Amino acid sequence: MGSRSEAVGELLDLIAPKLTDRADRTFLDEVQNFNGDPDDLWLDSKIKAKTKKWLDAHKG
């Protein structure tokens, strides 16, 4: 069994081809390129800013 990081990476690889919206792809790229532990994504200021921007774009 692989690490949690590997599992998250595999999940993101499955999701990526299904995303067509530019904002979704940009957000996913930021998450995929995050070098830390997946549990620390919420602590990263760049990810926080991208998350806010993505959420604002998808309010509905």
C-alpha positions as semicolon CSV with decimal commas, in nm:
position;residue;x (nm);y (nm);z (nm)
1;M;0,000;0,000;0,000
2;G;0,133;0,346;-0,094
3;S;0,154;0,656;0,117
4;R;-0,129;0,900;0,166
5;S;0,051;1,145;-0,065
6;E;0,063;0,883;-0,339
7;A;-0,307;0,809;-0,295
8;V;-0,394;1,178;-0,318
9;G;-0,177;1,209;-0,629
10;E;-0,353;0,917;-0,792
11;L;-0,693;1,069;-0,712
12;L;-0,590;1,403;-0,860
13;D;-0,464;1,225;-1,172
14;L;-0,808;1,068;-1,213
15;I;-0,987;1,400;-1,171
16;A;-0,761;1,610;-1,396
17;P;-0,886;1,488;-1,738
18;K;-1,246;1,558;-1,637
19;L;-1,185;1,926;-1,562
20;T;-1,250;2,158;-1,852
21;D;-1,292;2,494;-1,680
22;R;-0,970;2,701;-1,679
23;A;-1,015;2,804;-1,313
24;D;-1,061;2,440;-1,214
25;R;-0,747;2,333;-1,401
26;T;-0,542;2,618;-1,252
27;F;-0,658;2,530;-0,902
28;L;-0,583;2,161;-0,955
29;D;-0,237;2,245;-1,089
30;E;-0,161;2,441;-0,772
31;V;-0,274;2,151;-0,553
32;Q;-0,078;1,897;-0,758
33;N;0,236;2,109;-0,742
34;F;0,217;2,152;-0,364
35;N;0,532;1,996;-0,220
36;G;0,417;1,952;0,137
37;D;0,204;1,694;0,311
38;P;-0,156;1,693;0,177
39;D;-0,279;1,757;0,532
40;D;-0,091;2,088;0,524
41;L;-0,253;2,228;0,210
42;W;-0,484;2,446;0,415
43;L;-0,183;2,609;0,585
44;D;-0,024;2,729;0,260
45;S;-0,103;3,097;0,186
46;K;-0,084;3,048;-0,192
47;I;-0,328;2,756;-0,177
48;K;-0,558;2,956;0,053
49;A;-0,566;3,244;-0,198
50;K;-0,631;3,006;-0,490
51;T;-0,905;2,831;-0,291
52;K;-1,077;3,163;-0,214
53;K;-1,054;3,268;-0,580
54;W;-1,191;2,931;-0,694
55;L;-1,477;2,940;-0,441
56;D;-1,568;3,297;-0,538
57;A;-1,579;3,195;-0,905
58;H;-1,806;2,898;-0,829
59;K;-2,063;3,062;-0,604
60;G;-2,401;2,997;-0,735
